[in-house]
Every structure is written in C-alpha cells, then in structure tokens.
Amino acid sequence: IGDGVNDLLALKESDIGIAMGGGSGAAAAVAQAVLTDNRFASLPSIVNEGRRVIGNVERVANLVVTKTVYVMLLAFAIGVADLAFPFLPRHLTLVGSLTIGIPAFFLSLEPTAERARRGFVERVLRFTVPAGVLAAIATFAAYSVTLSYLHGTLEQ
C-alpha cells in the first residue's frame, strides 16, 4: 500500500499493489487497485468481494466444465455405438439453460467468506470429470434402453 512516488517499486513488485486515491498519479497508475476514499477501513470489504468473486468463478466453472466433459464423452460414445445423437439443438438449449444458465446466475450471487486457495484447476477437474462421466453414462444408458425398448427412431 502506498501513495507516493517513493512507493512505486514496492507497488510494482507486490502481489497486489494498492494506492491511495489522494496520492500521486504515478502510484495509482502502477497499482492494481486504488482506494478512492483514502480509507484503510475499505480493505476488508474489498477482500471479501474478491473472495466472493473467486469462489463464484470456481462454482460456475464446475458447472461449465462438467457439461463440457459430459457432452464430449456422450458424443464419443454415440459415435462409437454408431447411433444418432440423442438431442436436437432445441433440446440442448433447454438442457443448457437448466443445467448451466439458471444455476450459474444464482451461484454467481452467492456470498463466500472462504480464502482464495491454490489449485483451482485441480479442484475443478476433481469435481467435473467424475460428474461428467456419470452424467454421460446415465444419459447413454437411458438412450440405449429407450431405443431398444421402443424399437423406435430418434424422432419417436
């Protein structure tokens, strides 16, 4: 945290350089954040907002990557089985809205007090790969059973 030209190097080298709004323009230009109200008391709310954003990005990433793994594996299984893809574009729009769009909206508003941790990609993959595999297996099994039971076509 700094406000003058003498703090430029420290602001530049730090992980998060914070300049005081009433300080020099050079300090504000080098810093990653500027306290426009010149109050240290603002920092806890800034940190809490950053934690909320990081936590919510991870939650939304879990949804998006799970669906990506699921669709990729389902497309591969359908291709190997030489079947027609079970969903039409209008179905994918509905599935995408219900599984990613609406939940992601509400998850992005959720408060979080957790500290930011290293290993974002590992945590996301540890959740999304098993969830995507399970969803793909369940969808492919339901599709296969339906086709064999009804002896019908995809349109039916």
Buried (B, 14 or more C-beta within 10 A) or exposed (E): BBBEEEBBEEBEEBEEBBBBEEBBEBBBEBBEBBBEEEEEEBEEEEEEEBBBEBBBBBBBBBBBBBBEBBBEBBEEBBEEEEBEBBBEEEEEEEBBEEBBEEBBEEBEEEEBEEEEEEEEEEBBBEBBBEBBBBBBBEBBEEBBEEBEEEEEEEEE
